[in-house]
């Protein structure tokens, strides 16, 4: 394993601007945050509409879960080709166009006359959102230095629970008082405005796919060489699968917690949505805090990112086991444990997302995260809503959520395995610089 002295930065140079505020990168960051917020508000607003859709169209839990899963399934199919366009063309233009598309698709859901039409609008949302997380992750990696990468990603990823919680809470309230169709338009229109503003942010220049290593420096990489670099980076592969196991947990919670509180505690759906949203809102603290802590630890521990992700994932699994198994039937104590789990469960995200950027060629950052998204969706996001819905149909929602701690602990073990290879993989990254547009 390659060694670095404690005073040496283990990262290859990526030529990042020294003053983000002066260079306009903070403006880009704010809009990226807002778009991620509306991305998840649009994606998750349907969760709090399940009881109303079931009443109007006599849907099963499995069909309701499909309205969530189909978004992730569409992302799974389309994210890699879209991310290639993002990496090779323009991050800001790609992101702006995608955000316009998913906002219009969300609004169209309010005009659906039946389940197949609503399902079609959800598929369109998935197409629009397919390249946003990879494009946004790549953009942040190019605009901010590696030593601040986890912190900025932590703050950015806090938009996910905030947007999801807002979409679910507002969706339940609007549906109960004004009808479920109005909920779609409420979350769609603001995102449309922000997406237009995004055309005016400052991007970094597209990075040529050339080698930055030794005698081959400057040589254009072939498809085979690119594939070989991904397949021979074990810390990256472990991170992809670990991300998926944890995503299974968080997607299941986002999707089914309102229904859990509605059925187990007998709450009205508007109140159940607010109670479920509070769990997600704690992640606003967990994600930035995780990013801050891991960036601090990185100064003294070279493989801090995978170690931190692994430790927090295992801790989250223990907390959720106590909540859904040990405290079953004790609603007050159980809710307290679920809240704590919501805080810890997303602390891994900034470190894990940074790993997908740290150990790849700077010209392949969006593609790297898109591959992570593919694995997440295939094994986590797409599977979780339907699987938990099917278990709920058979055994009840409380039993269904009790399987989640095992996935958190599995994720932690995979991150810890990644930590054994991370420093070595980092040392092999091409030293190809990135620079801002003029």
C-alpha positions as CSV (number, residue, x, y, z in Angstrom):
1,X,0.0,0.0,0.0
2,X,1.3,3.4,-1.0
3,X,2.4,5.5,2.0
4,X,2.2,9.2,2.5
5,X,3.8,11.2,5.2
6,X,1.3,12.8,7.7
7,X,2.0,16.3,6.4
8,X,1.4,15.4,2.8
9,X,-2.0,15.8,1.2
10,X,-2.9,12.3,-0.2
11,X,-5.0,13.9,-2.9
12,X,-3.9,14.4,-6.4
13,X,-4.2,18.1,-7.4
14,X,-7.5,19.2,-9.0
15,X,-6.7,22.9,-9.5
16,X,-9.7,24.3,-7.6
17,X,-10.3,28.1,-7.2
18,X,-8.9,29.5,-4.0
19,X,-11.8,31.8,-3.2
20,X,-15.2,30.2,-3.9
21,X,-17.2,33.3,-3.0
22,X,-15.2,35.5,-5.4
23,X,-15.4,33.0,-8.2
24,X,-19.2,32.7,-7.9
25,X,-19.2,29.1,-6.8
26,X,-21.4,29.8,-3.8
27,X,-24.1,31.0,-6.0
28,X,-23.9,27.7,-7.9
29,X,-24.0,25.8,-4.6
30,X,-27.1,27.6,-3.4
31,X,-29.0,26.8,-6.6
32,X,-27.7,23.2,-6.5
33,X,-29.1,22.9,-3.0
34,X,-32.5,24.3,-4.0
35,X,-32.7,22.0,-7.0
36,X,-31.9,19.0,-4.8
37,X,-34.6,20.2,-2.4
38,X,-37.2,20.3,-5.1
39,X,-36.0,17.1,-6.7
40,X,-36.9,15.2,-3.6
41,X,-40.1,17.2,-2.8
42,X,-41.3,16.3,-6.3
43,X,-40.2,12.7,-5.9
44,X,-41.7,12.1,-2.5
45,X,-44.9,14.1,-2.4
46,X,-46.8,11.1,-3.6
47,X,-45.9,9.2,-0.4
48,X,-48.4,11.1,1.7
49,X,-51.0,10.8,-1.0
50,X,-51.3,6.9,-0.6
51,X,-54.5,6.8,1.5
52,X,-56.2,9.2,-0.9
53,X,-55.1,7.3,-4.0
54,X,-56.2,4.0,-2.3
55,X,-59.6,5.5,-1.6
56,X,-60.1,7.0,-5.1
57,X,-58.6,4.1,-7.2
58,X,-58.7,1.1,-4.7
59,X,-54.9,0.6,-4.9
60,X,-52.9,-1.9,-2.9
61,X,-49.8,-1.1,-0.8
62,X,-47.7,-2.8,-3.5
63,X,-49.2,-0.5,-6.2
64,X,-48.6,2.5,-4.0
65,X,-45.0,1.4,-3.5
66,X,-44.6,1.0,-7.3
67,X,-45.3,4.8,-7.7
68,X,-42.1,5.4,-5.8
69,X,-40.1,2.5,-7.1
70,X,-40.8,3.3,-10.8
71,X,-38.9,6.6,-10.4
72,X,-35.9,4.8,-9.2
73,X,-36.3,2.1,-11.8
74,X,-36.3,4.7,-14.6
75,X,-33.2,6.4,-13.0
76,X,-31.5,3.0,-13.0
77,X,-32.1,2.6,-16.8
78,X,-31.2,6.2,-17.9
79,X,-28.7,7.6,-15.4
80,X,-25.5,6.3,-17.1
81,X,-26.1,7.5,-20.6
82,X,-27.4,10.9,-19.3
83,X,-24.3,11.2,-17.0
84,X,-22.0,10.6,-20.0
85,X,-23.6,13.6,-21.6
86,X,-23.2,15.6,-18.4
87,X,-19.4,14.8,-18.1
88,X,-18.7,15.3,-21.8
89,X,-21.0,18.4,-22.5
90,X,-22.0,20.7,-19.7
91,X,-23.0,20.2,-16.1
92,X,-25.0,23.4,-15.8
93,X,-26.9,23.1,-19.0
94,X,-27.7,19.4,-18.4
95,X,-28.9,20.1,-14.9
96,X,-31.1,23.0,-15.9
97,X,-32.8,21.1,-18.7
98,X,-33.3,18.0,-16.5
99,X,-34.9,20.1,-13.7
100,X,-37.3,21.8,-16.1
101,X,-38.3,18.3,-17.4
102,X,-38.9,16.8,-14.0
103,X,-40.9,19.9,-12.8
104,X,-43.3,19.7,-15.7
105,X,-43.6,15.9,-15.2
106,X,-44.5,16.4,-11.6
107,X,-47.2,19.0,-12.4
108,X,-48.6,16.5,-15.0
109,X,-49.3,14.0,-12.2
110,X,-52.1,16.3,-10.9
111,X,-54.0,15.8,-14.2
112,X,-53.8,11.9,-14.1
113,X,-57.2,10.3,-14.5
114,X,-56.1,6.8,-13.5
115,X,-53.2,4.7,-12.1
116,X,-51.5,4.1,-15.4
117,X,-51.4,7.8,-16.2
118,X,-50.0,8.7,-12.8
119,X,-47.4,5.9,-13.2
120,X,-46.4,7.4,-16.6
121,X,-45.9,10.8,-15.0
122,X,-43.7,9.2,-12.4
123,X,-41.6,7.5,-15.1
124,X,-41.1,10.9,-16.7
125,X,-39.9,12.3,-13.3
126,X,-37.4,9.5,-13.2
127,X,-36.0,10.5,-16.6
128,X,-35.7,14.1,-15.6
129,X,-34.0,13.3,-12.3
130,X,-31.7,10.6,-13.7
131,X,-28.6,12.7,-14.1
132,X,-29.1,15.3,-11.4
133,X,-27.3,13.6,-8.5
134,X,-24.3,12.6,-10.7
135,X,-24.1,16.0,-12.3
136,X,-24.4,17.9,-9.1
137,X,-21.9,15.7,-7.3
138,X,-19.4,16.2,-10.2
139,X,-20.0,19.9,-10.2
140,X,-19.3,20.2,-6.5
141,X,-16.2,18.1,-6.8
142,X,-14.9,20.5,-9.5
143,X,-15.8,23.7,-7.7
144,X,-14.5,22.9,-4.2
145,X,-11.1,21.5,-3.0
146,X,-10.9,17.8,-1.8
147,X,-10.3,18.8,1.8
148,X,-13.7,20.6,1.8
149,X,-15.5,18.0,-0.4
150,X,-17.3,16.0,2.3
151,X,-18.5,19.1,4.1
152,X,-20.0,20.7,1.0
153,X,-21.6,17.4,0.0
154,X,-22.9,17.0,3.5
155,X,-24.6,20.4,3.4
156,X,-25.8,19.7,-0.2
157,X,-27.2,16.3,0.8
158,X,-29.2,17.8,3.7
159,X,-31.5,19.1,0.9
160,X,-32.6,15.5,0.4
161,X,-34.4,15.0,3.7
162,X,-35.5,18.6,3.8
163,X,-37.1,18.3,0.4
164,X,-38.6,14.9,1.1
165,X,-40.0,15.9,4.4
166,X,-41.4,19.1,3.0
167,X,-43.0,17.3,0.1
168,X,-44.5,14.6,2.3
169,X,-45.8,17.1,5.0
170,X,-47.2,19.6,2.5
171,X,-48.6,16.8,0.3
172,X,-50.6,15.3,3.2
173,X,-51.9,18.7,4.3
174,X,-52.9,19.9,0.9
175,X,-54.5,16.5,-0.1
176,X,-56.6,16.5,3.1
177,X,-57.8,20.1,2.7
178,X,-57.8,20.8,-1.0
179,X,-57.5,17.5,-2.8
180,X,-54.5,15.3,-3.7
181,X,-54.1,16.7,-7.3
182,X,-53.1,20.2,-6.0
183,X,-50.2,18.8,-4.1
184,X,-48.3,18.0,-7.3
185,X,-48.5,21.5,-8.7
186,X,-47.5,23.1,-5.3
187,X,-44.1,21.4,-5.3
188,X,-43.5,21.6,-9.1
189,X,-43.7,25.3,-9.8
190,X,-40.8,26.6,-7.6
191,X,-38.4,24.1,-9.0
192,X,-39.2,25.3,-12.5
193,X,-38.1,28.8,-11.5
194,X,-34.8,27.7,-10.0
195,X,-34.0,25.5,-13.0
196,X,-34.2,28.5,-15.3
197,X,-31.8,30.5,-13.0
198,X,-29.3,27.6,-13.2
199,X,-28.5,28.4,-16.8
200,X,-26.6,31.4,-15.3
201,X,-24.2,29.7,-12.9
202,X,-20.5,29.2,-13.4
203,X,-19.4,25.7,-14.3
204,X,-16.0,24.1,-14.6
205,X,-14.6,23.3,-18.0
206,X,-15.1,19.8,-19.4
207,X,-12.1,17.7,-18.5
208,X,-10.4,15.7,-21.3
209,X,-10.3,12.0,-20.9
210,X,-6.5,11.7,-20.9
211,X,-4.1,9.8,-18.7
212,X,-2.2,11.8,-16.0
213,X,0.1,8.9,-15.1
214,X,3.8,8.6,-15.8
215,X,4.9,8.0,-19.4
216,X,1.3,7.8,-20.6
217,X,0.5,11.3,-19.4
218,X,-1.6,13.1,-22.0
219,X,-2.7,9.9,-23.8
220,X,-6.4,9.7,-24.5
221,X,-8.1,6.9,-22.5
222,X,-9.8,4.1,-24.4
223,X,-13.2,2.7,-23.3
224,X,-11.4,-0.5,-22.2
225,X,-8.9,1.5,-20.1
226,X,-11.8,3.5,-18.5
227,X,-13.7,0.3,-17.7
228,X,-10.6,-1.3,-16.3
229,X,-10.0,1.6,-13.9
230,X,-13.5,1.3,-12.5
231,X,-13.3,-2.5,-12.1
232,X,-9.9,-2.4,-10.5
233,X,-10.8,0.1,-7.8
234,X,-12.1,-2.0,-5.0
235,X,-12.8,0.8,-2.6
236,X,-15.2,2.2,-5.2
237,X,-16.9,-1.1,-5.8
238,X,-17.4,-1.7,-2.1
239,X,-18.7,1.8,-1.7
240,X,-21.3,1.4,-4.5
241,X,-22.8,-1.7,-2.8
242,X,-22.6,-0.3,0.7
243,X,-24.4,2.9,-0.5
244,X,-27.2,0.6,-1.9
245,X,-27.7,-1.3,1.3
246,X,-28.1,2.0,3.3
247,X,-30.3,3.5,0.5
248,X,-32.6,0.5,1.0
249,X,-33.1,1.6,4.6
250,X,-33.6,5.3,4.0
251,X,-35.9,4.9,1.0
252,X,-38.0,2.5,2.9
253,X,-38.3,4.9,5.8
254,X,-39.1,7.9,3.6
255,X,-41.8,5.8,1.8
256,X,-43.4,4.0,4.7
257,X,-43.0,5.9,7.9
258,X,-46.1,8.0,7.4
259,X,-48.1,4.9,6.8
260,X,-46.5,3.2,9.8
261,X,-47.6,6.0,12.1
262,X,-51.1,6.2,10.5
263,X,-51.7,2.4,11.0
264,X,-49.9,1.7,14.2
265,X,-50.8,4.8,16.1
266,X,-54.1,5.6,14.4
267,X,-53.0,9.2,13.4
268,X,-54.6,11.1,10.6
269,X,-52.5,11.0,7.5
270,X,-51.6,14.8,7.7
271,X,-50.3,14.3,11.3
272,X,-48.6,11.0,10.4
273,X,-46.9,12.8,7.5
274,X,-45.6,15.5,9.8
275,X,-44.4,13.0,12.3
276,X,-42.6,11.0,9.6
277,X,-41.1,14.2,8.2
278,X,-39.6,15.1,11.6
279,X,-37.4,12.0,11.4
280,X,-36.2,13.1,7.9
281,X,-35.6,16.6,9.0
282,X,-33.1,15.5,11.6
283,X,-31.0,14.4,8.7
284,X,-30.5,18.1,8.0
285,X,-28.2,18.0,11.0
286,X,-26.8,14.5,10.4
287,X,-25.5,15.0,6.8
288,X,-23.6,18.3,7.3
289,X,-22.3,17.1,10.7
290,X,-21.1,13.9,9.1
291,X,-19.3,15.9,6.4
292,X,-17.7,18.2,8.9
293,X,-16.5,15.5,11.2
294,X,-15.0,13.3,8.4
295,X,-13.2,16.2,6.9
296,X,-11.6,17.0,10.3
297,X,-10.7,13.4,10.8
298,X,-9.2,13.2,7.3
299,X,-6.4,15.5,8.4
300,X,-5.0,12.7,10.6
301,X,-6.5,9.5,9.1
302,X,-6.0,8.9,5.4
303,X,-8.9,6.4,5.1
304,X,-11.2,8.4,7.4
305,X,-14.0,8.6,4.8
306,X,-14.8,4.8,4.5
307,X,-14.1,4.2,8.2
308,X,-16.5,7.0,9.2
309,X,-19.2,5.8,6.8
310,X,-18.9,2.2,8.1
311,X,-19.0,3.2,11.7
312,X,-22.1,5.4,11.4
313,X,-23.9,2.8,9.3
314,X,-23.4,0.1,11.9
315,X,-24.5,2.5,14.7
316,X,-27.7,3.4,12.7
317,X,-28.5,-0.3,12.4
318,X,-28.2,-0.9,16.1
319,X,-30.4,2.1,16.8
320,X,-33.1,1.0,14.4
321,X,-33.0,-2.5,15.8
322,X,-33.7,-1.1,19.2
323,X,-36.5,1.1,17.8
324,X,-38.4,-1.4,15.6
325,X,-37.8,-4.6,17.6
326,X,-36.8,-3.7,21.2
327,X,-39.3,-0.9,21.7
328,X,-42.2,-2.3,19.6
329,X,-45.5,-1.1,21.2
330,X,-43.8,1.6,23.2
331,X,-44.7,4.5,20.9
332,X,-43.0,7.3,22.8
333,X,-39.7,5.6,23.4
334,X,-39.8,4.1,19.9
335,X,-40.3,7.4,18.3
336,X,-37.3,8.8,20.2
337,X,-35.2,6.0,18.9
338,X,-36.4,6.5,15.4
339,X,-35.5,10.2,15.6
340,X,-32.0,9.3,16.7
341,X,-31.7,6.8,13.9
342,X,-32.8,9.4,11.4
343,X,-30.0,11.7,12.7
344,X,-27.3,9.0,12.4
345,X,-28.5,7.2,9.2
346,X,-27.4,9.8,6.8
347,X,-24.1,10.8,8.4
348,X,-22.4,8.4,6.0
349,X,-23.6,10.1,2.8
350,X,-21.0,12.9,2.5
351,X,-18.1,10.6,3.1
352,X,-19.4,7.9,0.7
353,X,-20.3,10.4,-2.0
354,X,-16.8,11.9,-1.7
355,X,-15.2,8.5,-2.2
356,X,-17.0,8.1,-5.5
357,X,-15.2,11.3,-6.6
358,X,-11.9,10.9,-4.9
359,X,-10.7,7.7,-6.6
360,X,-11.8,8.3,-10.2
361,X,-10.4,10.4,-13.1
362,X,-11.7,14.0,-12.8
363,X,-13.4,13.7,-16.3
364,X,-15.5,10.7,-15.1
365,X,-17.0,12.1,-11.9
366,X,-20.6,12.2,-13.1
367,X,-20.2,8.7,-14.6
368,X,-18.8,7.4,-11.3
369,X,-21.7,8.7,-9.3
370,X,-24.2,7.5,-11.9
371,X,-22.8,4.0,-11.6
372,X,-23.3,4.4,-7.8
373,X,-26.9,5.5,-8.5
374,X,-27.4,2.4,-10.7
375,X,-26.3,0.1,-7.9
376,X,-28.3,2.1,-5.4
377,X,-31.5,1.9,-7.4
378,X,-31.1,-1.7,-8.5
379,X,-30.4,-3.0,-4.9
380,X,-31.9,-0.3,-2.8
381,X,-34.3,2.5,-3.9
382,X,-36.2,0.5,-6.5
383,X,-36.4,-2.6,-4.4
384,X,-37.2,-1.1,-1.0
385,X,-40.7,0.5,-1.5
386,X,-42.1,-2.6,-3.2
387,X,-40.4,-5.1,-1.0
388,X,-41.5,-3.4,2.2
389,X,-45.0,-2.9,0.7
390,X,-45.2,-6.6,-0.1
391,X,-44.0,-7.6,3.4
392,X,-46.5,-5.2,4.9
393,X,-49.4,-6.7,2.8
394,X,-48.4,-10.1,4.2
395,X,-47.4,-9.5,7.8
396,X,-48.1,-5.8,8.7
397,X,-46.1,-2.6,8.4
398,X,-44.4,-3.0,11.8
399,X,-42.9,-6.3,10.9
400,X,-41.9,-4.9,7.5
401,X,-39.8,-2.1,9.0
402,X,-38.2,-4.5,11.5
403,X,-36.0,-6.0,8.7
404,X,-34.3,-2.7,8.0
405,X,-31.5,-2.8,10.7
406,X,-29.9,-5.8,9.0
407,X,-29.3,-3.7,5.8
408,X,-27.7,-0.8,7.8
409,X,-25.2,-3.2,9.5
410,X,-24.4,-4.9,6.1
411,X,-23.7,-1.4,4.7
412,X,-21.3,-0.7,7.5
413,X,-19.4,-3.9,7.0
414,X,-19.0,-3.1,3.3
415,X,-17.7,0.4,4.0
416,X,-15.1,-1.0,6.4
417,X,-14.0,-3.4,3.7
418,X,-13.6,-0.4,1.4
419,X,-11.3,1.3,3.9
420,X,-8.6,-1.4,3.4
421,X,-8.2,-0.3,-0.2
422,X,-9.0,3.4,-0.2
423,X,-5.5,5.0,0.2
424,X,-4.0,2.7,-2.4
425,X,-6.8,3.5,-4.9
426,X,-6.4,7.2,-4.2
427,X,-2.7,7.1,-5.0
428,X,-3.5,5.8,-8.5
429,X,-5.9,8.6,-9.5
430,X,-4.8,10.7,-12.6
431,X,-3.5,14.1,-11.7
432,X,-5.6,16.0,-14.3
433,X,-6.5,19.6,-13.4
434,X,-9.9,21.2,-13.6
435,X,-10.6,24.9,-14.0
436,X,-13.6,27.2,-14.0
437,X,-15.2,28.7,-17.1
438,X,-14.1,32.2,-17.8
